[in-house]
């Protein structure tokens, strides 16, 4: 699941949450400091494809 959220300093962050099927543990990746929602979404999609 990908979530895009606004930050206090007029930037955006993304959160990627996934479940590792082998271990049953949750993974959470957070990155901050994107100038726009679109930029954050593109970075999140690229990161999720990489995983």
C-alpha positions as a printed NumPy array, in Angstrom:
array([[  0.   ,   0.   ,   0.   ],
       [  1.288,   3.453,  -0.903],
       [  0.228,   6.58 ,   1.007],
       [  1.114,  10.178,   0.111],
       [  0.935,  12.738,   2.93 ],
       [  1.69 ,  16.473,   3.199],
       [  4.416,  17.55 ,   5.638],
       [  4.633,  20.718,   7.749],
       [  7.268,  22.353,   5.544],
       [  5.106,  22.338,   2.359],
       [  6.646,  19.108,   1.078],
       [  5.19 ,  15.637,   0.642],
       [  6.196,  12.215,   1.905],
       [  5.337,   8.682,   0.913],
       [  4.867,   5.553,   2.989],
       [  5.066,   2.075,   1.481],
       [  3.701,  -0.718,   3.638],
       [  4.017,  -4.329,   2.558],
       [  3.849,  -7.789,   4.074],
       [  6.754, -10.2  ,   3.658],
       [  5.07 , -13.494,   2.801],
       [  7.979, -15.673,   3.917],
       [  8.391, -14.265,   7.422],
       [  4.925, -12.758,   7.949],
       [  6.45 ,  -9.443,   9.063],
       [  5.407,  -5.991,   7.892],
       [  7.806,  -3.726,   6.046],
       [  7.429,   0.033,   6.152],
       [  9.466,   2.479,   4.064],
       [  9.09 ,   6.233,   4.598],
       [ 10.717,   8.948,   2.47 ],
       [ 10.209,  12.694,   2.928],
       [ 10.993,  15.935,   1.128],
       [  9.257,  15.751,  -2.255],
       [  8.135,  19.01 ,  -3.864],
       [  4.809,  17.724,  -5.226],
       [  2.34 ,  14.869,  -4.841],
       [  3.149,  13.605,  -8.328],
       [  6.877,  13.528,  -7.61 ],
       [  6.276,  11.58 ,  -4.395],
       [  3.958,   9.108,  -6.164],
       [  6.464,   8.49 ,  -8.979],
       [  9.249,   7.846,  -6.461],
       [  7.021,   5.518,  -4.423],
       [  6.009,   3.522,  -7.496],
       [  9.643,   3.199,  -8.585],
       [ 10.655,   2.017,  -5.109],
       [  7.814,  -0.509,  -4.924],
       [  8.822,  -1.999,  -8.292],
       [ 12.397,  -2.238,  -7.017],
       [ 11.351,  -4.28 ,  -3.969]])
